[in-house]
């Protein structure tokens, strides 16, 4: 998903990465400096303009969270995803979920994902999107009726020097990196969809209660930093509204709840493509183990119940009784098997990663001492 593409090759030639995403700190430092430092310099030492009636640069929480928190996390997440997703891809073969006769189709899915990842038109399209529709959306969303650190009265594009860098460099950098993550998620889920079309070897008695596919739900944790960065940007936006527009944090509760639900569904929802295969494996398992159980208990009854009562010495330690218990456990595993490759724990962790940056906003309602006491009551 990460180790390739035009931008990756550009970073290699600029000595911002190695063949395996080394030099992460250098990438984070340079990209963050390019996006944020000129804003600081131009807003502080730029030519004088109309008096600022809105939020000054130093008080613009949203801008600082975007470029000093969310942007570095989005860049650093590349290495984490690279290290954790590759083993996930291998598990389909290592666990014989994809059988040898289906390996050609599996390799076609991998090659298709790599081609899309390395596509020059794809990343060029993202760049064009940022400088066309992205700028239009910013233009239509932002009202500039009063002077700010990035704009002066007289029109939406009556920008200060810091504003020109903000609109045409900083925002596009963040938008491009974010859209590039969305494209990577599309590539990942497209690959999984192609794999789900293969005749997978799903074992309904697998102890993970997902027919051997629970590792897919666990792999979703890999995208936790991306969700955290999204939550941080929302937190910065809400913080600006609460601190400087005197809006109430509780008025955003529906937006926050919808935001968390949306991004958790965006990561876990596509895994439902495996549900038909898993449900079919569960139905087949219930039928097969039900038939096996019927045959076994019938023989067990004939041997131990309907014949002359056995002596207690014979019953003690009899292998048939232990086998009956083992068969019951196997049937219970099939019965309790889920039809989705994730559980409540996976949902909770992703929701927590998304919501974590929003927690400090509670300090606008509660004092630190009161917030700590409330957290302790919830935990204990």
C-alpha positions in Angstrom: 0.0 0.0 0.0 2.8 2.5 0.8 6.1 1.3 -0.6 5.7 2.8 -4.1 4.1 5.4 -6.3 5.4 8.7 -7.9 5.7 10.6 -4.6 7.6 7.7 -3.0 10.1 7.8 -5.9 10.4 11.6 -5.6 11.1 11.2 -1.9 13.8 8.7 -2.7 15.6 11.0 -5.1 15.3 13.8 -2.6 16.8 11.6 0.1 13.7 11.9 2.2 13.2 8.1 2.4 15.1 4.9 1.8 14.0 1.7 0.0 11.9 0.7 3.1 10.6 4.1 4.3 13.6 5.0 6.4 14.3 8.6 7.4 10.7 9.1 8.7 11.8 11.9 11.0 13.4 13.8 8.2 10.2 13.6 6.1 8.1 14.7 9.0 10.4 17.6 9.8 10.8 18.9 6.3 7.1 18.6 5.2 5.9 20.2 8.5 8.4 23.0 8.2 7.3 23.7 4.6 3.6 23.7 5.6 3.8 25.7 8.9 7.0 27.7 9.3 6.4 30.1 6.4 3.0 30.9 7.9 4.6 31.8 11.2 7.3 34.0 9.5 4.9 35.7 7.1 2.2 36.3 9.7 4.7 37.7 12.2 7.1 39.7 9.9 5.0 40.2 6.8 4.0 43.6 5.5 1.5 45.5 7.6 -2.2 45.2 6.7 -5.6 46.1 8.1 -6.0 45.5 11.8 -7.0 42.0 12.6 -10.5 41.7 14.0 -10.7 37.9 13.8 -8.4 35.2 15.2 -4.6 36.0 15.0 -2.2 33.3 13.7 -1.0 32.5 17.2 -4.5 31.9 18.4 -5.7 29.9 15.4 -5.9 26.5 17.1 -7.3 24.8 14.0 -4.2 25.7 11.9 -1.7 24.6 14.5 -3.5 21.3 15.1 -3.7 20.6 11.4 0.0 21.2 10.6 1.7 20.4 13.9 -0.3 17.4 15.0 -2.4 15.8 12.1 0.1 16.3 9.3 3.1 14.6 11.1 0.9 11.7 12.2 -0.4 11.2 8.7 3.2 11.1 7.4 4.5 8.8 10.3 1.6 6.4 9.8 3.1 5.3 6.5 5.8 3.3 8.2 3.4 1.6 10.6 1.0 0.6 7.8 3.9 -0.7 5.7 5.2 -2.9 8.5 1.8 -4.3 9.5 -0.1 -4.8 6.3 2.5 -6.9 4.5 2.3 -9.7 7.1 -1.5 -9.6 6.8 -1.3 -10.2 3.1 0.9 -13.2 3.7 -1.4 -14.8 6.2 -3.9 -15.7 3.6 -1.3 -18.1 2.2 0.5 -19.1 5.4 -2.8 -20.2 7.0 -4.0 -21.9 3.8 -7.1 -19.7 3.6 -6.1 -19.3 -0.1 -5.3 -22.9 -1.3 -2.5 -23.6 -3.7 -4.8 -24.1 -6.7 -6.2 -20.5 -6.1 -2.8 -18.8 -5.8 -2.7 -17.5 -9.4 -5.9 -15.5 -8.8 -4.4 -14.3 -5.5 -1.3 -13.1 -7.2 -3.3 -11.3 -9.8 -5.1 -9.4 -7.0 -1.7 -8.4 -5.5 -0.3 -7.3 -8.9 -3.5 -5.3 -9.6 -3.1 -3.5 -6.2 0.6 -2.7 -6.9 -0.2 -1.3 -10.3 -2.8 1.0 -8.9 -0.5 2.0 -6.0 2.3 2.9 -8.6 -0.1 4.7 -11.0 1.2 8.1 -12.0 -2.3 9.3 -13.3 -3.8 8.4 -9.9 -1.5 10.7 -7.9 -1.6 13.4 -10.6 -5.4 13.3 -10.4 -5.2 13.8 -6.6 -3.0 16.9 -7.2 -5.3 18.3 -9.8 -8.3 17.7 -7.4 -6.6 19.6 -4.6 -5.9 22.6 -6.8 -9.3 22.7 -8.4 -12.2 21.3 -6.4 -10.2 21.6 -3.2 -9.7 25.4 -3.7 -13.3 25.8 -4.8 -14.5 24.1 -1.6 -12.3 26.3 0.5 -13.5 29.4 -1.3 -17.2 28.4 -0.8 -16.8 27.3 2.8 -14.7 30.2 4.3 -16.3 33.6 4.8 -13.9 36.4 5.0 -16.0 39.4 6.0 -13.5 40.5 8.6 -9.8 40.7 8.4 -7.7 37.8 9.7 -4.1 36.8 9.7 -4.6 35.2 6.2 -7.0 37.6 4.5 -8.1 41.2 4.4 -11.5 42.8 3.7 -12.4 43.2 0.0 -13.1 39.7 -1.2 -12.4 36.0 -0.5 -9.2 36.1 -2.5 -7.9 39.3 -1.0 -5.2 37.4 0.9 -2.2 38.4 3.0 1.3 37.0 2.1 0.7 34.4 4.8 -2.7 33.7 3.3 -1.3 33.0 -0.1 1.1 30.4 1.4 -1.7 29.0 3.5 -4.2 28.6 0.6 -1.9 27.6 -2.2 0.8 25.6 -0.3 -0.1 24.5 3.2 -3.7 23.4 2.7 -2.9 21.6 -0.6 -0.1 19.7 1.1 -2.4 18.5 3.9 -5.3 17.7 1.5 -3.0 15.8 -0.9 -1.6 13.6 1.9 -5.0 13.0 3.3 -6.5 12.1 -0.2 -3.5 9.9 -0.8 -4.5 7.9 2.4 -8.0 7.6 1.1 -6.7 6.2 -2.2 -4.6 3.7 -0.2 -7.6 2.6 1.7 -9.4 2.2 -1.5 -6.6 0.0 -2.9 -6.6 -2.1 0.3 -10.3 -2.7 0.3 -10.3 -3.4 -3.5 -7.6 -6.0 -2.9 -9.7 -7.6 -0.1 -12.8 -7.6 -2.3 -10.8 -9.5 -5.0 -9.6 -12.0 -2.4 -13.2 -12.4 -1.1 -14.2 -13.6 -4.6 -11.8 -16.5 -4.3 -13.0 -19.9 -3.0 -11.5 -19.4 0.5 -10.7 -22.3 2.8 -12.7 -21.2 5.8 -12.7 -23.5 8.9 -15.8 -22.9 11.0 -14.3 -24.5 14.1 -11.4 -22.1 14.1 -11.0 -20.8 17.7 -11.0 -17.1 16.6 -14.7 -17.6 15.9 -14.3 -16.0 12.5 -13.4 -19.1 10.5 -9.7 -17.9 10.6 -10.3 -14.4 9.4 -10.2 -12.5 12.7 -6.7 -11.2 11.7 -8.5 -8.9 9.3 -10.4 -7.1 12.1 -7.1 -6.8 14.1 -5.3 -5.4 11.1 -7.8 -2.4 11.2 -5.9 -1.2 14.2 -3.1 -0.3 11.8 -5.2 2.6 10.5 -5.6 4.0 14.0 -3.2 6.9 13.5 -5.1 8.0 10.4 -8.3 8.1 12.4 -6.5 9.9 15.2 -5.3 12.5 12.7 -8.9 12.9 11.4 -10.1 13.3 15.0 -7.4 15.9 15.7 -8.5 18.0 12.8 -12.1 17.9 14.0 -10.9 18.8 17.5 -9.1 21.8 16.2 -12.1 23.0 14.3 -14.4 22.6 17.3 -11.8 24.2 19.7 -11.8 27.3 17.5 -15.6 27.5 17.6 -15.8 27.0 21.4 -12.9 29.3 22.4 -13.4 32.2 20.0 -17.0 32.1 18.9 -18.4 31.2 22.3 -20.2 28.1 21.0 -21.1 25.3 23.4 -19.2 22.1 23.1 -22.4 20.1 23.8 -23.9 21.6 20.6 -21.4 19.5 18.6 -22.3 16.2 20.2 -24.2 14.9 17.2 -21.5 15.9 14.8 -18.8 14.2 17.0 -20.9 11.1 17.3 -21.6 10.9 13.6 -17.9 11.6 12.8 -16.8 8.7 15.0 -19.4 6.3 13.6 -18.6 7.3 10.1 -14.9 6.6 10.3 -15.2 3.4 12.2 -17.6 2.2 9.6 -15.3 3.4 6.8 -12.5 1.1 8.2 -14.5 -1.9 9.3 -17.6 -1.7 7.0 -15.7 -2.9 3.9 -14.7 -6.1 5.7 -18.4 -7.1 5.5 -17.6 -8.3 2.0 -16.4 -11.5 3.6 -19.7 -12.0 5.3 -21.3 -14.1 2.6 -18.4 -16.5 2.6 -18.3 -16.7 6.4 -22.1 -17.2 6.7 -21.9 -20.0 4.1 -19.0 -21.6 6.1 -21.1 -21.4 9.3 -24.1 -23.0 7.7 -22.1 -25.7 6.2 -20.3 -26.3 9.5 -23.5 -26.5 11.4 -24.8 -29.0 8.9 -21.7 -31.1 8.8 -21.0 -31.1 12.6 -24.7 -31.7 13.2 -24.6 -34.8 11.1 -21.4 -36.0 12.7 -22.9 -35.3 16.2 -26.0 -37.2 15.3 -24.1 -40.3 14.2 -21.8 -40.1 17.2 -24.4 -39.7 19.9 -26.5 -42.5 18.3 -23.6 -44.8 18.5 -22.8 -43.5 22.0 -26.4 -44.2 23.1 -26.3 -47.7 21.7 -23.0 -48.5 23.4 -23.5 -46.9 26.8 -27.2 -46.3 27.4 -29.3 -48.9 25.6 -27.1 -51.9 26.3 -26.8 -53.5 29.7 -25.7 -50.8 32.2 -21.9 -50.6 32.3 -20.0 -50.9 35.5 -18.7 -47.7 37.1 -15.2 -49.0 36.5 -15.8 -49.0 32.7 -17.3 -45.5 32.7 -14.4 -43.9 34.6 -11.9 -42.5 32.2 -13.8 -43.8 29.1 -12.5 -42.2 25.9 -16.0 -42.1 24.4 -17.2 -39.7 27.1 -14.3 -37.3 26.5 -14.8 -37.5 22.7 -18.5 -36.6 23.3 -17.4 -33.5 25.3 -14.9 -32.5 22.6 -17.5 -32.9 19.9 -19.8 -30.7 21.9 -17.1 -28.0 22.2 -16.5 -28.2 18.4 -20.2 -27.8 17.7 -20.3 -24.8 20.1 -17.4 -23.2 18.2 -19.4 -23.5 14.9 -22.6 -22.2 16.6 -20.8 -19.2 18.1 -18.9 -18.3 14.9 -19.4 -14.7 13.8 -20.3 -13.8 10.2 -18.1 -10.7 10.3 -14.3 -10.8 10.7 -14.3 -8.3 13.6 -15.8 -8.0 17.1 -16.8 -5.4 19.6 -13.2 -5.0 20.8 -12.1 -4.0 17.3 -15.0 -1.5 17.1 -14.2 0.0 20.5 -10.5 0.4 19.8 -11.0 2.2 16.5 -13.7 4.4 18.1 -11.3 5.3 20.9 -8.5 6.2 18.4 -10.9 8.5 16.6 -12.3 10.1 19.7 -9.0 10.5 21.7 -8.0 13.9 20.3 -11.5 15.2 21.2 -11.0 14.4 24.9 -9.1 17.6 25.8 -12.1 19.6 24.6 -13.8 18.5 27.8 -11.6 20.9 29.6 -13.8 23.7 28.2 -16.7 22.3 30.3 -15.0 20.7 33.3 -12.0 21.8 35.4 -9.0 19.4 35.3 -9.8 18.1 38.8 -13.4 17.4 38.0 -12.5 15.8 34.7 -10.0 13.5 36.4 -12.6 12.5 39.0 -15.1 11.7 36.3 -12.6 9.6 34.4 -11.7 7.7 37.6 -15.5 7.0 38.3 -15.9 5.7 34.7 -12.8 3.5 34.9 -13.2 2.1 38.4 
